Amino acid sequence: MRMILSAATAAVFTLSLTTTPALAALGDGLLGQLLGGGDSADETTDNSPTESQPETVSDDSADDDLAGAGGRFSAPFAEPTISVDGEEIATDDRCIPGADGSLNCKPAAGTVAVLGDGRFVYLNALEGTENVELSIVAEFGEVSVNDQSRVLTLDENDDPSWARPTPVDGGANPDGADSETIASGLPGVPDGALSTADNTTKNDGALFCADVVFLADGSMMAVGGTDYYTEPGVDGVPVGVVELEGLKSSRIFDPDTNTWTQSGDMQFGRWYPSLVTLADGDVFVASGVTKLLKPVYPEQPLNSGRNVAQTETYDIETGQWQGNGEAAQRSLPLFPRMHLLPNGQVYYNAGGQAFNPFGQAYDQALWNIVAAYDPENQTWTDLGYAGLPLRLNEIGLGQLTSTLNPTTVDGEQVQSLLSDLVGTTLDDPTAAIGQLLETPIDGRALERTIGSGMRGSTFSAMLPLEPDANGGYHEAEFLTAGGVPTYVTVGSPGGYLPVSSSRIDTVTVDEEQMSYESRLTGPLNQPRWYSYAVVMPDNGVMIFSGGTRDGVVVPGLEGAIRQTERFDIETETWEPMATANRPRTYHNTAVLMPDGRVLVGGHSPINTAYLSFTNLDSLGLADYSGRDPSFEIYTPPYALRDDRPVIEDAPTELETDGETFTLTTDRSDIDQVMLIRRTATTHLVDGDQRAVVLPIAARSGNELTVEMTANPAVVPAGQYMLFASHEADDGTRVPSESTPVSVQLGGDGEIRQPEPAPIADRTDGGLFSGGTGSAFDGSVSPLRPVTDLLSGVTSVIPGPETAITGAPGVADEGAALGQRTFDLLKRTVRSLPGAGTGVVTDITNMGGDDGNDTGGDQ
């Protein structure tokens, strides 16, 4: 379990620190300069993440020149009504109490997808947390409910409207979940004595923590999810110890009818799995955990204490899941960052969610290794240690992780691994050491070392795939920045303080041959935890939202980061951009809209310090009054220009057949045509996210002849947005608004590519590679990793003025927490006699089936 810290204790600790003049003055002295990491004082002030009540900056009020430099945000908007006791009530409030006193709230976009017609479907997160009175750990199994879904439509004037899908909660497990409790089947233990898994159907089919993916026909599939209950717990008692069990469910949302239907179940329940569409249209799933807080599996003891190692594949034709065999098993973090490579293999980029600061698995050290899964052979190949210049598959260690999997120990595989390793060593016993000594040592060596390995709560964005001179796609690059590192020697995949370090991992493929390299880029302007990345049609990458510390380790003590940043792929540096209106930390989202703008939403935090919502925003911390159901629209600078191209004619359907198509615009200087897949994302994850540059074969005035790839692993079947762009006189790439394109599998579906075009040889020519990218010019302080950590520590300390003015708000929140705690205690005491009677009844009926095992809604 993560560290639990009393909100009242945290407030007192914070206030005591900020009233110490020496500490309060540090921000203006040497420490303040160090924390800038080479940045100016003005930039550090502009990037301040702790303002919790920002003024709304809308399109109407913003200065055009100033806003155009970094883009601008619209005023926030939210669903105007709440359904309370069957009645729709118009309100600007986030929540309204019902007749029973419980709060009914507007859903937030913890998961969101851009439908083929430009609408947005989104799912709530952690529904019911607002009704926790004392502790989410003690109560959430009883007060949680299945999360709501919504469809958002924006008209040509950005006026929003909402629709409710049927069923609104996705409809999983209408007859109750097949919960795998620890006590299931134990002799002498009555149902309800140790868990409440069978007493309700209101919270055993939650969409929360499912991953989402688009199918080729434009429908969206949600896989996994959550079954909530208490274990141990007793029916009728409002407290226990919560459990979150992963669901086996997969359900499909039909955008034509706004309805959810059930598809085939997986073989394993998964909470926090990841999905990737394969080249043939099938869907690959990996990781997740079946029981989060108490992962004990009596029937599979070796799988206890870790995430689901087994992988499965969804057959798009039959709607059924099939296991991939023992060799396809792999220990991965929750929501592992995975992508489809141009050779059809699935790449794991050593990123994910470490829900606990000490991980969730006894074999978590293996999460540091980047690897690729081959769907044809159903095997994994280790490529390297993330962020370091060691290429494992080139020194006979490609099967290292698979060999070390305790559930699939194979003597022949161990012997083969040792034989390969010994053979490589005998051929050149000093190669590895020699190449290591030749690896350049520069001022950022410390950053490279600290930032290597698995990165928690970070994004992984595939940069635009570009064809080489022969028209093939042989190099895939992945950008990751921020998040919490492993700190190398700690051995834990989870940390608390984020970093600003940014790197690009490159995988070069030629059929089954793969090589891995990694290089540092310019760092972020400030450390970030849980920021969303959006690949833009101008070749840049924007990041949105996030926090100054890990808001899952100790929820409620992070500062919210509202300023956006943009990554320039030419200079490999990050630039501060516009500042959003609302603070959004955990469960925030951001997706590219068809017109090239970005829809930003979400923010559904865990209860403060795992207690109930105690809002310390008066001290400059993130807003913890509950989830935020609002959205705002970010308009990038290129969308404010008057020289944007216009696509006048383009196909609405394409196949991966290698044929050409015609594209007509209003300009003759279009030099780039790009397909961007429509986003379906949750928890920073979109395994199918990709932007693909298509070759321009010929042009005649405003008409272009464009080549479509014949490789379905480059452009998997699905819904895309087609952009055309030109480079303006000032060097800015200016994209059009998109036109919708449905891409279907063409030809025989085989993965074929031209021979790779000649490229320059590696400078090191051996087993090690990597370094710093073009951004390194000595301007980045070698102390950056240290100052990142210091900034994470000091950013929790408000200035004296803020501490004094915020004290009344903290006192009010503390008093409210005390009242809620007292009310819960009274209800618990009153429930004990009835609960005791129920236990006696269960014991009496142990000899026979009374027909009431599944129960009903509470």
N, C-alpha and C positions, 0 to 999 in steps of 0.2 A: 504493500500500500504506500501511497505517497505521503509525504509529510503533512500532518494536520496541524494548523496553527490557528488558535483562537483569534477571531477578528478583533475582539477587544484588546487582547494582548498585543496584536500587531499595531493597533492604533496607538496604544501607550508607548510601545517601543519607538514608533515613528516620531511621535511628538517629543519624546525625550531626546532623540538624536537631533531634531531640528532646532531645539532650544539651546543647543550647545554652540556658541558663537564660532568656535574654531572649525567645527565641521560645516556649519552653514556657510562659512567664508571660502571653503575649498573650491567651490565652483567658479569663483572669480580669480583664482590664483593659478599656481603651477599645475594643479590637478586638472583644472578646466582646460588648460592648453594641451595637456597630454591627452585628455579625452577627445579632443578634436582630431587627433591622429594626423596632424598636418593641415587641418581645415582652419579657416579663419573663424574668429569669434563671432562674426556676424552670421556665418553659416550655421554655427552651432546653435545660436539663438533662434534662427529661423526654423531649425529642425526640431524644436522643442516638442516632445511627444505628450506632454502632460496636461495640456489644456483640455478640460472636460466639458466645458459649456461653450462651444464655439459659436460665433455669429454665423448665420447662414449667408453664404456667398452664392447668389443665383446668377443666371445668365443676364438678367436685367440690371443688376447692381454692379457687376464686375467691370472694371476698366478694361476695354478691349485690348489695348496694347500689353498691359500687364498680364491679363489672363491668357493672351495668345502665346506668351513666352513659355508657359508651362501647362497650357490647357486650363480648363475650368470645370467646376462641378455645378450641377443643377441644385435647386432646393430639394431637400428630402421629401419623399411622398410615401404614403402607406395605405393599406387597405382601410376603407372608411368605416367598416362595420365589424361587430363581433356577434357571433351566435351564442346567445345565453338562454338556456332552458327552452330551446326551440324557437326563440324569437331573435330576429336580426335587429341589433341596436347600433345606430350611428354614433360614433364617438371618436375623439382624437386620442383617447387613452389607450395604453397598450393592453390593459386587462380590466375586466369588470367582474365583480362577484356574482355568483348565481344564487339560487334560493337556498342551497345547502351551505353557503358561505365560501365555497371554493372558487378560485379565480378562473375565469375563462379568458384566454388571451389570443391575440393575433399571432399567426405563425411568422417565423423569420426564415429567411432563405439560407438555411444551413447546407442545402444541396440545391443546385439549379442547373437547368439545361436549356439550350436555345433550340426551339423547335424549328422544323423546316419552313414554316410560314412566318417566322419572325417572332412568334409568341414565346413565353418563357414558362416552363413548369418548374415549380420549386417545392421543397419539402421542409417541414419544420424540424427542429432539433431540440432534444431534451424537454419535450412537452410534459408539463406537470411540475417542473422544478420550482415554479412560482408558489406552489402550495406546500413546499417544505417549510416546516416551522422551526425545527432545531438543527437537523443534520441530514444531508442528502444520503449519507451512508446508512443512516438508521431508518429513513422513511421512504426513500424513493421507490422501493419495491411495492409500496402500497398506494402512493399518490400519483405515480406515473401513468400516462395514458398513451395510446398509439398516436403517432404524430400525424398532423394534418398535411395535405398537399393543396396546392393552388395553381391556377394558370393565370398569368399576367399578360395582358395585351396593352400595347402602347400604340395609339393612333398616330397620324401624321403630325399632330401637334404635341406629341408625347403625353396626351391625356390618358391616364391609366384606367383600366377596368379589370375586374377579377371574376373568375369562374371557379366553381368547386367541382373537382373530379368525382366520379362515382366508382367505388366508395371513396369518401374523402380521405380515409386513412390507409388506402392501398389494399385493404381487405385480406391481409394474410391471416392464416390460422383461425378461421371463423368458428372452428370446433375446439379451439384450445391448442396450445403447443405441446409437442412431445418433449417436455423438459427432461434434461439429463442431470438430475440432482444427485448429489453425493450419496444421499440416504436411499435412493431408489432401490427397492428390492431387498433392503437389509431386513433380516428377520427381527421381529419384535418392535419395529419402529412404525407407528401409525402415520398415515398421511397427515400433514399439517403439524406434526410434532417438531419437525426439523426444517420444514420449508413451507412456503405458501404458493408453490408453483402451480398448483392445480385449482386455485380458488377464484380465478378471474380470467376473463377473455378480453378485458379492456386494454391490457398492456402486454400481451404476449405476441404481438405481430407488428411492432413498431418499425417504421421505415428508417428511423434514425440509425446511423452507422452502417447502412447498406451502401455499396458502391453502385454507380449508375453508368450505363453505357448505351449508346445508340446502336440499334440493329440496322441492317442494310435498307429496310423498308421505311425508315424514319421513326419507328416506334422506339421507346426507351425501356430498357430493362433495369430493374433494381434488384440486386442480389445480396442476400444476407439480411441483416437487421438485428433487432433486439427483442428478447423476451425478458421482462423484468419480474423479479420476485424477491422475497427475503429468504435467506438461508444462512444461519438458522432463523426461524421465524415460526410464529404460531398464528393460525387463523383467528381473526378477530382482534389481535393486538396490533396497534398502529405503528409499532417499531420492531426492528429486527436488524439483520445485516443484509444489505442489498446485494443482489447478484444480477449481472447482465450476461445473458446467455445468447450466443450467436444463433441466428436462424438458418435453417436449410432452404428457406423460401427463395424463389425467384418469381417476380411478377412484372408484367409488361403494361406500360402505359400507352394507350392508343390515342395519338393527338387528334385524329379525325372525330372521335366520339367522346374524348375526355374521360375515358373509362380505364380502370385497372382490371386486369385478369391474371389468374395464376398460371404459371408455367411449371415445368418440372422442378422437383426439389433436388438440391445437392445431396451428396452423401455425407457431408460434414456441415454442422452448424458453424457459421462464420460471422463474427462481429469484427468490423474493420477489414474486410478483404479488398483486393484490388483486381480489376478487370482490364483485359486488353483484347481488342478485336484482332483475330489472326488474318492472314492473307486470304484465306478461303471464306471468310465471313463468320466462322465459328468464334466463340468467345472463351478465353482462357481466364481461370480464376486461381489466385494463390493467396496464401496466408489467411488472416483472420484468427480469432480465438473462439473456442466454443464456450468456455466459462472464463470470464475476465478476472474477477477478484479471487476465485478459488478454483484454479484450473486443475482439478483432480478428477481423473478418469479411471475408476477401478478396473474396467475391462481393458484399458490400454495404458498401463502404468508408465511406459516409456514416453508416451505423449503427454503425460501430466507435466505441469510446470513450464509449458512452452506453447507457442502458437501452432496452428494447424500446418503441418509440414506437407501434407498430401495436396496435390493440385488436381484440378478437374477441368474438363472442356465441355462447353455447351454446344450441342449439335443444332445448328440453326434450322435444319430441315425437320428434325423430329421434336425439338423442344425439350430434349433430355440431356442430363449431365452424365458424363462417363469419367471414371478415374483414369489417370495417366500412367499408373504403374509405379513401382517402387523407385525406379531410377529418376522419376520426375519429382520426387520429394525434395523439399528444400526448406530449411529454417529461415524465415524472413521476418522483419518487423511488421507491425500492424500497418495497414495501408501502404505496402511497399511501393516505391516509385518505380514503375515499369513502363516500357515503351516497345513498340514494334520496330525492329531494325529492317533495313532494306533487303536483307537476305531472308526475311521471314521469321527470324528468331526473336524471342522476347528478352529485352535487356533490363536487368535490375540495376538501378543506379545508386545503390547504397544509401537510400534515404527512406524515411518512414516515420511512423509514430511510435515512440517509446512511451507508452501510457504511464509507466512507472519510472521514477528516476533511476531505478536499478533494473530496468528492462522488464520483460515478461517471460524470459526464456532462460533456461540453464545453458543453452548453447548459443547465446546471443553474440558471442565473439565472432561467429561466422557471418553476422550481418554486415561486417565491414568490407566484405569481398564483393566486388562487382562481378556479374555473371550474365550468361545468356542461356535461355532455354530453347532447345530445338524441338518444335512440335512434331516434326517427322520422326525423329528417333526417340523422342520423349526422354531426353537427357539434358543435364546442365553442364556448361563449361565455365569454369572460373577464369576470369580475364585479368584481374589485378586487385590490389588493395587500394580502395578508393582514395584518390587524391595523391597517391604516391607513385613513383615511376617504376614500379615492379610489375612486369607482365607475366602472370602466373602460367598462362597456357603455353608460353614459349619456353618454359623451363621444366616441363613435365608435371606441372601441378594443376592442370585443368580440371581434374576430378577430385581435388583435395576436399572440398566441402561435402560432396556426395559420399566420399569414402568415410568421412567422419560422422555421418548421420547415424545415430545410435539405433534407429529403428530399421535400418537396411544394411547392417554390417555384412559385407560380402568378402570372403577370403580371397577370391580370385581378383576382385577389384583392388584390394589392398596390395596384393602382390604385383598387379599391373602398374599401380601408381609408383610403388617403390622401384620397380624395374625401369620405368621411364625416367624417374628422377636420378637414379644411379647412372643410367646411360648418358643422360645429359651432362652430369657432373664429370664422368670419365672422359667425355669428348673434350670438355674445356673446363677443368676444375676451378679456374680462377676467373671465369667469365663474369659471374654475378658480382664478385667482389670488385673486379676491375671496372665494370660499368658503374657500380655504385660510387667508386672513388672519382670517376670522371663526371658524375652528375654535378652541374654547377651549384655552388653555394653562393647565395645572394642575400640581400638584406631582408628578404621575406621567407627565409628558410624556416624560421620559427612559426610563422603563420601557416606555411604549408604543412608542417608537422602537426601542429595543434588541430588544424582543420581537416586532417585526413580521416578516413574511416567513415562510418555511418553518421549521417547528419539527421538529427531529429527535427520534426516540425518545420521542414524546409520544402520549398517547391523544387520540382525538376521539370524544366521546360526544354523540349526539343527545339533547337534553333531551326530556321528554315532549311529544308533539304534542297540542295542545289545540284543540278546535273553537272557531270564533268564534260570534257570536250567530246567524249564519245556518246553523250546522252544518257549515261548510266548514273545511278545514285549509289556511291560507294562509301560515303563518309557521313556519319551522323554525329552531331554535336549536341551536348546537353548542358544547359546552364543551371547552376544551383547556387544560392547565396543566402546568407543568414542562417537561421535555425540554431539549434544547440548541438555542439560537437561532442565527440567521444572523449576529448582530452587525452587521446592515445593511451596513456599508461593506466588510466582509471579502469579500463576494461568494461565500462558501462556504456551502453548506447544512448543513455539519456543524461542530459545535463539540466541546468537551470538557467544559466545566463547565456543569451544568444551572442553571436559574433557577427561581424560585418564582412567576413571573408567571402569571396566570390570566386568560383572556379568553373571551368569548362572541361567536361570529360568528352573525349573523342573516341568513337569506335569506328574503325575502318574495316570494311567487309569486302570479301571477294569470294562469293559462294559460301562455303563453310569456314573459310579462313577469316579470322578476326584478330585485330590487335587493339590494345587499349592505351590511351595516353591521357594525361591530365595536365592542365596548366592553370595558374592563378590569373585572374583579371584584376582590374581596379576594384577596390572594395566598395561596399555600400557606404553611403554617407553617415549611417549610424547602424548599430547592431539591430537586428529585427528577428522577432519570433513570430511565426505563423503569418507570413505575408503571402498574398495571392499573386501569381504571375500570369500575365496575359501576353501572348505573342501577337504583335500588332502587324498590320499590312504594310507598314513603312519599314519593316525589317527590325524594328526595335522590340524590346520587351519591357512592359510596364509592371511594376509591383504596387500593390494596394494594401493598406491596413496593416494589422499586426500589433505586436506589443514589445515592450522593453525587457520583459522577462517571461519565462514560461508560465502561462496562465493555467496550466494543468497541474504543475507541481504544487503551487500555492495559489489557487484562484483568488482574484480580487486584489492582488498586490502588484499587478503590472500596470505600467503606463501605456496608454493607447497611442499609436503612431498614425497620424492622419495624413502626413505628407507623402505623396507618391514619389517614385523614382523611376527613371528610364535608363535602360541599358542600351548603349550604342554598340552594335556588333562590329563596326569598323575600328573604333578606338578602344573597345573593350573597357569602357568606363561607365560609371553610374552618375546620372545628373538629377538633382532634386527638381521636382515638378510641382504641380498644383497641390493644394491642401484640401482634403475632403471636409465635409461638414460634421459628420458623425464619427465618434470613436468606435472602432470595430476591432475586436480582438479574436476570441475563439469562435469558430464556426462562422467566420466571415466568408464572402464569396465575391468573385468578379468574373464577368464573362464578356467576350467580344460580341458586340451587336452587329447586325448585317450592314449598317451604315458606317462602321468603323469606329463608333464610340464604344464605351464600356459601361455596362450596368453593374453597379457596386451595391452589395446588400449584406445581409446577415448580421451576426453578432448575437450569439446565444451562449453565454458563459456558464461554466459550472458554478454552483453556489459558492459564495465567498468562503474560502478556507474549508470547503466541504461541509459547511454548516448550512445556514439559509442565506438568502440574499441580504447582505449588509453592505450598503453602498458607501464607499469611501471616496467618491469622486470629489468631495469637498477638499480632499487633500491632494488633488491632482492625479488620482489614479483612475483606472478605467471605469466606465459606467457599469455598475453591477446592480442596478435597480431591476434587472430582468432582461429578457431578450429584446432586441430592437427589430421590429417588423418592417422598417423603412428601407427604401432604395434611394439611390441618387445616381445620376448619369454623368460620367466623365467625358468631356469633349476634348480630344487631344488637339494640339496646335494645327496639325494638317487639316482637321475638319473645320477650322475657322478660316481657311484660305479660300480665295475666289478662283484658284487655278486647279481645282480638283478635276480629274478626268471624269467623263461620263461614259459608261458602257451603253452603247446604243443597241447592240445586237449580240447575243451570245447564246450558246446552246443551254438547255435546261437539263439535259441528260447526257452523260458521257459513260464510256466503258474503258476499262484498263486493257485496251487492245492495240496500243501503239499507233493509232491513226491520228490524223491531224483534224483540227476544227478551226472554224473562222470566228474571229472576234473583231467587232467594229466599235470604235470609240469616237469621241469628238476631237481627238488630237492625233497628230502624226509622230509624236515623240515618245510614245509609250515604249518603255524598254524592259518592263517586267510584268509577267502574268503569274499570279499566285493563287493556288487553292488553299483555303484554310478550313479545316474540318470544324463543324459546329460543335460547341462545347457541351459536355455533360460532366459535371464536376462536383466533388464533395471533399472536404478535408484536405484541400490543396492538391487533390489527385484528379487527373484526367489522363488515363493511360493511352487514350486515342488522340490526344492533342497533337496536331501537326500542321505545319505550313509547308507547301511544296511549290517550288518555282518550276514552271514549265518552260521548255525551250521555245523560243520564237524562231520558226523555220523560215519565214518569209514575211515581207510586208509590202503593201501597195497603198500608199497614202495613209488613210485612217484604218485600213483593214489589215489585220494580222492573221497569219497562218501559224497556229500553235500546235505543238506536238504533245499528245497525251501519252503518258507512260504505259508500257505494257506490263509493268511490274505491280501486281496487286498488293505487295508488301510495302510499296511506297505510298500508294493511295488506296487503302482498303475501302471496300464498298460502303457507302453511307452518304450522308448529307453534307454538302460543302458550300462555302461561300467563295465566289470567284472575284478577285480583285485585279485591276489593272493600274499601273502606276508609272510615273515619270520622275526624273530627277530635275528639280527646278534649278534656276540659275544660282540660287544661294546654296546649293548642295543638298537641300532637303528633298527626301523622297516623299512624293505626294500621291497617295492612293485614291482610287475612286471609291464610291460606295459599291457594295458587292451585288452580284446577281446570284440567285440560288441555283445550285447544280446538284443533281442526284447522280452519284457515281455507282455503277454496278460492275460486277465481275465480268471481265471480257475474255475472249479467247478460250483457252482450255484451263485457265486459272493457275497455270504453272508460274513459278517465280523464275523469270529470266532477266538477265541484265547483259548489256554489252561488256566487253573486256574493259577493265579500268584504264582510263587515260594515264599516260606516264606522269608521275609526280616526282618531286625532288626527294632524294634519299634522306632518311633520318640523319640528323647531325651526329647522333651518338652511335647509330648503326648496331645496337645490341639489345640487351635485355631491359634496359632502363631508358625512360624517356620522360619528358615533361619539364616544367619550369614555370616561368612567368610569361604571360602573354605580352602583347604589344603595349599594354597599359603601364608596364613597370618602367619608370624613368627616375626612380629614386625619391619621388615625392611622397611615397607611402612610408610612414614611420615604421621602423622595425619593431617598435613597441606596440603596434596596433593590436595584436591579440591580448596583450596585458591591459591596455587602456579600454578595450571592449569589455573585459570582465569588470574593470573598475567602474565603468559607466553603468553597467547593470546593477552593481551594488549601490552606487550613489543615486541612481535615478529614482529609487524608492523614497528618498529623503526630500520632502518638500521644503521650500524656503520658510524662514520664520514667519513671514507675513501670511503665507498660505496656511501654515500650521495653526496659527492663531485664529484666523477667520474661518478655518474649516472645523475647528474643535466643536462648535455647537452642532454641526451636522453629524459628526461622529457620535456625539452624546445621544442625539435623537435616535440614530440607528441602533446604538447599544441598548437603549431603553426598549425599543420595539422588539429587538431580539429577545430580551428578557421576558417580555409579555408573551411572545409566541412560545417560548420554552415552557413557561408556566402552564399555558393552555394545553400543550401537548402532554405534559405530565399528568394533568387532571384526566384527560381522556384515556391515557394509558392505564391509570389506576382503575377507572370505571370499567374498562374492558376486561380486566383480569378474571372476575368471577365467571363471566360468560365464556371466555376462552378456556378456562379450566374445565367447565362443563363439556365443552366441545371435545377436549382431549380425552376425557373419560369416555365419552360416546365413541370416539374413534377406537379406543382400546377395547371397548366392549364389542364393537363390530369387527374386530380384526379377524375373527374366524370366518366371516362371510363377506360377500360383496353387497353393500347397501345401495349401490347404483348411483352414489352421489360423489364419486371421485373427481369428476371433472369440474363440478360446481358451475357457477354462473358468475355474471358480473357482480362486483361488490356494490 
